[in-house]
Amino acid sequence: MAKRSSHQESIIRNYYRNQDAIMLQKLGEMVGDLYLAEGKRRAAIWKRVTAALVNLKIPQAQIDHLLKSDNPTLVANLLEELLKNK
């Protein structure tokens, strides 16, 4: 593996330090996409939403409930709650 420069190390450190904020931003974008998507695209977005929720350490039971309901409003409400607690 190639040795990283101090600048590259700083970028990587900052990414992991801000990973939760990045995930929340991406989740917000995906919620908007969920409202507009249909069919296979909607299923693909739900997979990405699931991955983001796992990264944010949301309990699996809550993730399963969101997937079962297939309701973007519930995800938006969860996102709002997460942003308040941040």
BELNOR-V107167 format. One record per backbone hydrogen bond with DSSP energy under -0.5 kcal/mol. CO is the residue of the C=O (numbers start at 1). NH is the residue of the N-H. If there is no record, write none. Layout:
((CO | NH) (CO | NH))
This chain:
((5 | 9) (6 | 10) (7 | 11) (8 | 12) (9 | 13) (10 | 14) (11 | 15) (12 | 16) (13 | 17) (14 | 18) (16 | 19) (18 | 22) (19 | 23) (20 | 24) (21 | 25) (22 | 26) (23 | 27) (24 | 28) (25 | 29) (26 | 30) (27 | 31) (28 | 32) (29 | 33) (30 | 34) (31 | 35) (32 | 36) (33 | 37) (38 | 41) (38 | 42) (39 | 43) (40 | 44) (41 | 45) (42 | 46) (43 | 47) (44 | 48) (45 | 49) (46 | 50) (47 | 51) (48 | 52) (49 | 53) (50 | 54) (51 | 55) (52 | 56) (53 | 58) (54 | 57) (59 | 62) (59 | 63) (60 | 64) (61 | 65) (62 | 66) (63 | 67) (64 | 68) (65 | 69) (66 | 70) (66 | 71) (70 | 72) (71 | 74) (71 | 75) (72 | 76) (73 | 77) (74 | 78) (75 | 79) (76 | 80) (77 | 81) (78 | 82) (79 | 83) (80 | 84) (81 | 85) (82 | 86))
